[in-house]
Amino acid sequence: MVRNPLRDLLSRLLWDPKTDKGDYEIAYLSRGVKGGIERVSCRKLVKVTKDFFVYIKGGEEKYIPLHRVIEVVDKRRGKIVYSNPRFKEA
């Protein structure tokens, strides 16, 4: 089975007690916001599946396909820890 580095990262952020989820932010393509990019704190992350990450927004679970994730940023260090190669500028 091929490993998915994004899924591995999000799972680690979700389950590793040494990691402060609040330090990380996910940017993903969203049809529901102006500009098309939505950002969510990993503090709201509640589940990672084979194809989705799930977070809470307005009391509801939102399922976001992993292929729509643009990047994951460590805000405390000011560093991109995951960048989706599909969204690299040519």
C-alpha angles and dihedrals in degrees: 000000000000115000119233109217093201093051090046091051095048091047090052091049090049099047110023107099090201091062122083104219089198090070091066135071132190120215115199141167110267128182090197101068136062110260092025097252124101126188125206132183114242085229085081092052112117106163144012120201133178092276108013146046116215127210137168119253121170091347092305131105112245118202113208120186112239091229089067094059111111099183147335116226131200096217095189092058096031090233134133106232096180130024123181108231090213089070099048112124114245 
